[in-house]
Amino acid sequence: MRSVPSAEPRPLLLLLVLLTAVAAVAAETAPPGPRPPTSFDAATLDRLVRPESRDETIVALVEAADVHALPVLEALLEGNLYLGPTILVDREGTLQDALTGAPAKVDRDQLEQVTINNRLRRTLQRAVAALRLFSPSAPERLAAARVLQEDPAPEVLPAVEKALAVEKDAPVKEALRATAAILALNSPDAARRIAAVGELRGAHGKRLLVQRLEVEQDPAVRGALQDAIRNVDLAQQRAAMVGLLFSGLSLGSVLLLAALGLAITFGLMGVINMAHGELLMIGAYATWGVQAAFRGSAFFDWYLVAAVPASFLVAALVGALLELTVVRKLYGRPLETLLATWGVSLLLVQTVRVLFGAQNVEVSNPRWMSGGLALLPDLVLPWNRIVILLFSAGVLLGMWALLTRTRLGLLVRAVTQDRRRAAGLGVRTPRVDLLAFAVGSGIAGLGGCALSQIGNVGPELGQGYIVDSFMVVVLGGVGNLAGTAIAAASLGVVNKLLEPWAGAVMAKIVVLVFIILFIQRRPQGLFALRGRALEEG
């Protein structure tokens, strides 16, 4: 007969799994290394409470990294240390022996509180932070390292070096390395000061380096300090330039989303739609509505997945209604189209005010769009701007595919190049106009969805982008997607490069004057859309 495996080893297996889990938890909460041996005895405690020997005793405890003294030092700092039959610590209202921790039944009226002055309080704060570097909690060790960076003192350097030697957590270790360098900057040893300068060269240590340069006498150390300061300045300049370029491209991506719809409605159809900014606003409010529907659900962080098509569809429907009721009757009359769509823009703004109020509404970023990418020590690129940049590139690619790889794109190009001949060949030009206008309006809605992630959403959202959008389309070349993308990126970068020197308003004026002069020399823009109808016009 086949023997059946015994089930007895299963409890042993469960026990091993349990022990492994306990060991893993213990490893996560364990201190960075074995605690240093203690010399904290009754004699040391007696010297600690005597004013004449208190300072050197604290320094000795910190140099020895004696964590056993930490509870007593904390009690002294907080005013909870008392003199009585023995030296007592008040822990949460209970008097205990400072060395043994044994409860003490003593009349509080017979105790004398150990008091300290402000100078000693600051020394104690540094000493407590230095001994907390050996805490079992990594966040507490990191906070202690940052405290010592803000208030450096040479006497805590031995404790920092001991903590650094046994530290395992990477962020804490990096903070301890910077702390040790800051403290070593005041070392009497010139070699240690030069090593500290090298460590601070890549960190946020310019202020400390400049302060040390003012008092440094050693020529070799002064040379290292001056070289390090120059390197930090160059790094900050590079970070500032990269930041400006990224800000310019980010602004350009927003302008591109705002102008892509106009590339169809104005560039290809010749309609001056002054309500285009309000279509951006409608897309932003559609995003807010989707966010409100997802709020409180487990899928809130993914509400943008639903908001993108929703903003496109809502803006496209409003655009189609606008084309059917207003624009269709005014083709070929650009001035009347401008006045009519301007009136529609006022109507849309007032309608939104009545429905949602005049105040801005809040659209929050999903968690995966919060924070930023630390590209350089002094440069963090926000994730929401990065996502919008990629989103703009995706919308541009989708629009290119629509116009060059689909039947609708073929019909739009045919009507644009020669409307009468296209109609003679059987193309239903009114239907093409309606679809093209709806698509252009839907893309404006996508722009509003993107804008909701970087700014306030209110009834006047789109009014700040309508003029810039027309400038992008005219500069890039009427109806040319590549020109629109290049013009949007160029205007964004130029605006951001000029703002630090000329200010935001003057930068816009300079850009506008440049565009006017450029159009005078090249009326067709960067790239001209050629066609029979255009040539005949």
C-alpha positions in Angstrom: 0.0 0.0 0.0 1.1 3.5 -0.7 2.0 5.4 2.4 0.2 8.6 3.1 2.5 11.5 4.0 2.2 12.6 7.6 0.6 15.9 8.4 2.6 16.4 11.6 5.3 18.6 10.1 2.8 21.3 9.1 2.7 23.0 12.6 6.5 23.1 12.5 6.4 24.7 9.0 3.9 27.3 10.3 6.1 28.0 13.3 9.1 28.6 11.0 7.1 30.9 8.8 5.9 32.8 11.9 9.5 33.1 13.2 10.7 34.4 9.8 8.0 37.1 9.8 8.8 38.1 13.4 12.5 38.3 12.5 11.7 40.5 9.4 9.6 42.9 11.5 12.4 43.0 14.2 14.9 43.8 11.5 12.8 46.7 10.2 12.5 48.2 13.7 16.0 47.4 15.0 18.4 50.2 15.7 21.1 50.8 13.1 23.6 48.8 15.1 24.6 47.6 18.6 24.3 50.3 21.3 27.7 51.6 22.5 28.7 50.5 26.0 27.6 52.7 28.9 29.5 54.7 31.5 26.4 56.4 32.8 26.6 55.6 36.5 25.8 57.4 39.8 29.0 59.5 39.7 28.2 60.7 36.1 24.6 61.5 37.1 25.9 63.4 40.1 28.2 65.5 37.9 25.3 66.1 35.4 23.2 67.8 38.0 26.0 70.0 39.4 26.2 73.4 37.6 30.0 73.5 37.7 30.5 70.1 36.0 27.3 69.9 33.8 28.8 71.2 30.5 31.8 68.9 30.4 29.6 65.9 31.5 27.2 66.5 28.6 30.1 66.8 26.1 31.6 63.5 27.4 28.3 61.7 27.1 27.8 62.8 23.6 31.4 62.0 22.6 30.9 58.5 24.0 27.5 58.2 22.3 26.1 56.9 25.5 22.4 56.4 24.7 21.7 55.3 28.2 21.9 58.9 29.2 19.3 60.0 26.7 16.2 59.7 29.0 17.9 61.7 31.7 19.1 64.4 29.3 15.5 64.6 27.9 14.1 65.0 31.4 16.7 67.7 32.2 15.7 69.5 29.0 12.0 69.3 29.7 12.3 70.3 33.4 11.4 66.8 34.7 14.6 66.1 36.7 14.6 66.5 40.5 16.9 66.3 43.4 15.7 64.3 46.4 16.9 61.3 48.3 18.1 60.2 44.9 18.0 61.9 41.6 14.5 61.3 40.2 12.9 61.6 36.8 9.2 62.5 36.3 7.8 60.2 33.6 4.2 61.0 32.8 3.5 62.1 36.4 5.3 59.2 38.0 8.6 59.7 39.9 11.2 57.1 39.1 14.9 56.6 39.9 17.0 58.2 37.2 19.4 55.2 37.0 17.3 52.2 37.8 13.9 53.3 36.7 12.4 52.0 40.0 9.3 53.9 41.2 9.9 56.3 44.1 7.3 57.3 46.7 8.5 60.8 47.7 6.6 63.9 48.7 7.0 66.3 45.8 7.3 69.3 48.2 10.6 67.8 49.4 12.1 67.7 45.8 14.2 70.4 44.1 13.8 70.8 40.4 17.0 70.9 38.4 16.9 74.1 36.3 18.9 75.2 33.3 19.5 78.4 31.4 19.0 79.2 27.7 22.6 78.5 26.8 22.5 75.1 28.4 19.1 74.4 26.8 20.6 74.8 23.4 23.5 72.5 24.3 21.0 69.9 25.6 19.0 70.1 22.4 22.1 69.3 20.4 23.0 66.5 22.8 19.6 64.9 22.7 19.5 65.1 18.9 23.0 63.4 18.7 21.9 60.5 21.0 18.7 60.1 19.0 20.9 59.1 16.0 20.9 55.7 17.6 17.1 55.4 17.9 15.4 52.2 16.6 13.2 54.4 14.4 14.7 55.5 11.0 12.4 58.6 10.8 13.5 59.7 14.2 17.2 59.3 13.3 16.6 61.3 10.1 14.9 64.1 12.0 17.8 64.1 14.5 20.4 64.5 11.7 18.5 67.4 10.3 18.3 69.1 13.7 22.1 68.9 13.9 22.5 70.3 10.4 20.4 73.3 11.4 22.4 73.9 14.6 25.9 72.4 14.1 28.4 72.1 16.9 31.9 70.4 16.8 31.3 68.4 20.1 28.6 66.2 18.5 30.8 65.1 15.6 32.1 61.9 17.4 28.5 60.8 17.9 27.6 61.5 14.3 30.6 59.5 13.0 29.8 56.6 15.2 26.2 56.6 14.0 27.3 56.9 10.4 29.6 53.9 10.8 26.6 51.6 11.8 23.8 53.2 9.8 22.0 51.0 7.3 19.1 53.1 6.1 20.2 54.9 2.8 18.3 58.3 3.4 19.5 58.5 7.0 23.0 57.6 5.9 23.1 60.4 3.3 21.8 62.9 5.9 24.4 61.7 8.4 27.2 62.1 5.8 26.1 65.7 5.1 25.8 66.4 8.9 29.4 65.0 9.4 30.7 67.2 6.6 29.0 70.3 8.1 30.5 69.6 11.5 33.9 68.8 10.1 34.0 72.2 8.3 35.0 73.7 11.7 37.6 71.1 12.5 41.0 72.3 13.6 42.5 69.7 11.1 43.0 71.4 7.7 42.8 68.0 5.9 39.4 67.3 7.5 38.2 70.7 6.5 39.2 70.1 2.9 37.5 66.7 2.9 34.4 68.4 4.3 34.5 71.0 1.5 34.5 68.2 -1.1 31.5 66.5 0.6 29.5 69.8 0.6 30.4 70.6 -2.9 27.5 68.6 -4.3 25.1 69.3 -1.5 23.1 72.4 -0.6 26.1 73.8 1.3 26.9 77.1 -0.4 25.9 79.2 2.5 28.1 77.2 4.9 31.0 77.3 2.4 30.7 81.1 2.1 30.6 81.5 5.8 33.7 79.4 6.3 35.5 81.3 3.6 35.1 84.5 5.5 37.1 83.1 8.5 39.4 80.6 6.9 43.1 81.4 7.1 44.7 78.3 5.6 45.5 78.9 1.8 44.9 75.4 0.8 41.5 75.3 2.4 40.6 78.7 1.0 41.4 77.5 -2.5 39.2 74.4 -2.0 36.4 76.6 -0.7 36.6 79.0 -3.6 36.7 76.2 -6.1 33.7 74.5 -4.4 31.7 77.8 -4.4 32.3 78.3 -8.1 31.2 74.7 -8.8 28.0 75.2 -6.8 27.3 78.5 -8.6 27.7 76.7 -12.0 25.5 73.9 -10.9 22.8 76.4 -9.8 23.0 78.2 -13.1 22.6 75.0 -15.0 19.7 74.0 -12.9 18.1 77.4 -13.4 18.6 77.2 -17.1 17.1 73.7 -17.3 14.3 74.9 -15.1 13.5 77.8 -17.4 13.6 75.6 -20.5 11.3 73.1 -18.9 9.0 75.9 -17.8 9.0 77.2 -21.4 8.2 73.8 -22.8 5.5 73.3 -20.2 3.9 76.7 -21.2 4.4 75.7 -24.8 2.5 72.4 -24.3 -0.4 74.3 -22.7 -0.4 76.8 -25.7 -0.2 73.9 -28.1 -3.3 72.2 -26.5 -5.1 75.6 -26.6 -4.1 76.2 -30.3 -4.5 72.8 -31.8 -8.3 73.3 -32.0 -7.8 76.7 -33.7 -5.5 75.0 -36.2 -8.7 73.4 -37.5 -11.4 76.0 -36.9 -9.3 79.0 -37.9 -6.3 77.5 -39.8 -8.2 75.1 -42.0 -11.8 76.5 -41.9 -11.0 80.2 -41.8 -13.4 80.8 -38.8 -12.4 83.4 -36.2 -13.9 81.7 -33.2 -13.6 84.1 -30.2 -15.5 81.5 -28.1 -12.5 79.0 -28.4 -11.3 80.0 -24.9 -14.7 79.2 -23.4 -14.4 75.7 -25.0 -11.3 75.2 -23.0 -13.2 76.3 -19.9 -16.0 73.8 -20.7 -13.4 71.0 -20.9 -12.0 72.0 -17.5 -15.5 72.0 -15.9 -16.2 68.6 -17.4 -13.0 67.4 -15.7 -14.3 68.9 -12.4 -17.6 67.1 -12.8 -16.0 63.7 -13.4 -13.8 64.3 -10.4 -16.8 65.0 -8.3 -18.4 61.8 -9.5 -15.3 59.7 -8.6 -14.7 61.4 -5.2 -14.9 59.0 -2.3 -14.5 55.9 -4.5 -11.6 53.5 -4.6 -10.8 54.6 -8.2 -10.5 58.3 -7.5 -6.8 58.4 -8.5 -7.8 57.3 -12.0 -10.6 59.8 -12.6 -8.6 61.5 -15.3 -8.9 58.3 -17.4 -12.6 59.1 -17.6 -12.2 62.9 -17.6 -10.2 63.0 -20.9 -12.9 61.5 -23.1 -15.6 63.3 -21.2 -14.0 66.7 -21.7 -13.5 66.0 -25.4 -17.1 64.9 -25.9 -18.7 67.8 -23.9 -16.6 70.4 -25.7 -17.2 68.7 -29.1 -21.0 68.8 -28.5 -21.0 72.4 -27.6 -18.8 73.2 -30.6 -21.2 71.3 -32.9 -24.1 73.2 -31.6 -22.2 76.4 -32.1 -21.4 75.5 -35.7 -25.0 74.5 -36.5 -26.6 77.6 -34.9 -24.1 80.4 -35.5 -21.0 79.7 -37.6 -22.7 77.9 -40.5 -24.6 81.0 -41.4 -21.5 83.2 -41.4 -18.9 81.3 -43.5 -17.0 83.7 -45.7 -17.8 86.7 -43.4 -14.9 86.6 -40.9 -15.8 90.0 -39.2 -19.4 88.9 -38.5 -18.1 85.5 -37.3 -15.8 87.2 -34.9 -18.5 89.4 -33.4 -21.0 86.5 -33.2 -18.6 84.1 -31.5 -17.6 86.9 -29.1 -21.2 87.2 -28.1 -21.4 83.4 -27.7 -18.3 83.5 -25.4 -20.0 86.0 -23.1 -23.1 83.9 -23.1 -21.1 80.8 -22.2 -19.2 82.6 -19.4 -22.5 83.8 -17.9 -24.1 80.4 -18.2 -21.3 78.8 -16.2 -21.5 81.5 -13.6 -25.2 80.8 -13.1 -24.7 77.0 -13.0 -21.6 76.7 -11.0 -21.1 80.1 -9.4 -18.5 82.8 -10.0 -15.9 81.3 -7.6 -13.2 79.0 -8.8 -13.8 75.2 -8.3 -11.1 72.9 -7.0 -9.6 70.2 -9.3 -7.0 68.2 -7.4 -4.2 66.1 -8.9 -4.3 62.4 -8.6 -1.6 61.0 -6.3 0.4 59.7 -9.2 0.7 63.3 -10.6 1.7 64.8 -7.3 5.3 65.6 -6.3 8.1 65.9 -8.8 11.2 64.4 -10.4 14.4 65.6 -8.7 16.6 66.0 -11.8 19.3 68.1 -10.2 20.0 69.0 -6.6 18.3 72.4 -7.1 15.7 71.3 -9.7 12.5 69.4 -9.2 10.3 68.9 -12.3 6.6 68.6 -11.2 4.9 65.4 -12.4 1.7 67.2 -13.4 3.7 69.4 -15.9 5.6 66.3 -17.2 2.4 64.4 -17.8 0.8 67.5 -19.6 3.9 67.7 -21.8 3.6 64.0 -22.8 -0.2 64.4 -23.1 0.2 67.4 -25.5 2.6 65.3 -27.7 0.1 62.5 -27.7 -2.8 64.8 -28.8 -0.6 66.3 -31.5 0.3 62.9 -32.8 -3.4 61.8 -32.7 -4.4 65.0 -34.6 -1.7 64.3 -37.2 -3.0 60.8 -37.6 -6.6 62.0 -37.9 -5.7 64.5 -40.7 -3.4 62.3 -42.7 -4.5 58.7 -42.1 -8.3 58.9 -41.9 -11.2 59.5 -44.4 -12.3 62.5 -42.3 -8.8 64.0 -42.6 -8.8 63.4 -46.3 -12.2 65.2 -46.7 -11.1 68.1 -44.5 -7.9 68.6 -46.5 -9.9 68.4 -49.8 -12.4 71.0 -48.6 -9.6 73.2 -47.3 -7.7 73.1 -50.6 -10.6 73.6 -52.9 -14.2 73.7 -51.4 -16.1 74.1 -54.7 -14.3 71.3 -56.5 -14.7 69.0 -53.5 -18.4 69.7 -53.5 -18.6 69.1 -57.2 -17.0 65.7 -56.6 -19.7 64.7 -54.1 -18.2 65.7 -50.8 -20.9 66.9 -48.3 -19.0 70.0 -47.3 -21.5 71.1 -44.6 -21.1 67.7 -42.9 -17.3 68.0 -43.1 -17.5 71.5 -41.7 -19.6 70.3 -38.7 -17.3 67.3 -38.0 -14.1 69.4 -38.3 -15.5 72.1 -36.1 -16.6 69.6 -33.5 -13.2 67.9 -33.5 -11.4 71.3 -33.1 -13.7 72.1 -30.2 -13.1 68.7 -28.6 -9.4 69.2 -28.7 -9.9 72.6 -27.0 -11.8 70.5 -24.3 -8.7 68.3 -23.9 -6.7 71.5 -23.4 -9.1 72.5 -20.6 -8.7 69.1 -19.0 -4.9 69.6 -18.9 -5.2 73.2 -17.6 -7.4 72.0 -14.7 -4.3 70.1 -13.4 -2.1 73.1 -13.1 -4.3 76.1 -12.3 -7.6 77.3 -11.0 -10.8 76.4 -12.9 -13.3 79.3 -13.2 -15.6 81.0 -15.7 -12.7 83.2 -17.0 -10.3 80.4 -17.5 -10.2 80.5 -21.3 -9.9 84.2 -21.7 -6.2 84.2 -20.8 -5.4 81.9 -23.7 -7.4 83.0 -26.7 -5.0 85.7 -27.8 -1.9 83.5 -27.3 -3.7 80.7 -29.2 -4.3 82.9 -32.3 -0.6 84.1 -32.1 0.6 80.5 -32.1 -1.6 79.6 -35.1 -0.6 82.7 -37.1 3.1 82.4 -36.3 3.2 78.7 -37.1 1.4 79.0 -40.4 -2.3 78.8 -41.0 -3.4 75.2 -40.8 0.0 73.6 -40.4 0.4 71.2 -37.4 4.2 71.2 -37.4 4.3 75.0 -37.5 1.8 75.2 -34.7 3.9 72.8 -32.5 7.1 74.7 -33.2 5.5 78.1 -32.6 3.9 77.0 -29.3 7.2 75.7 -28.0 9.1 78.7 -29.2 6.7 81.2 -27.7 6.6 79.3 -24.4 10.4 79.2 -24.1 11.0 82.8 -25.2 8.3 84.0 -22.7 10.0 82.2 -19.8 13.5 83.3 -20.8 12.4 87.0 -21.0 10.3 87.0 -17.8 13.3 87.1 -15.3 14.7 90.2 -17.0 11.6 92.0 -18.4 8.7 90.7 -16.2 5.7 88.7 -17.4 3.8 91.6 -18.9 6.8 93.1 -20.8 7.8 89.7 -22.0 4.3 89.3 -23.7 4.6 92.7 -25.2 8.1 91.9 -26.7 6.8 88.6 -28.1 3.7 90.3 -29.6 5.9 93.0 -31.3 8.2 90.2 -32.6 5.2 88.4 -34.1 3.9 91.5 -35.7 7.3 92.2 -37.3 7.7 88.6 -38.4 4.3 88.5 -40.0 5.1 91.7 -41.9 8.1 90.0 -43.5 6.5 86.5 -43.8 2.7 86.7 -43.9 2.2 83.0 -44.3 4.0 82.2 -41.0 6.7 79.6 -40.4 5.1 77.1 -42.7 2.5 77.9 -45.4 -0.4 75.6 -46.2 -0.6 75.5 -50.0 -3.8 74.9 -51.9 -5.8 76.0 -54.9 -8.3 78.0 -52.9 -5.6 79.7 -50.9 -3.6 80.6 -54.0 -6.7 82.0 -55.8 -7.6 84.0 -52.6 
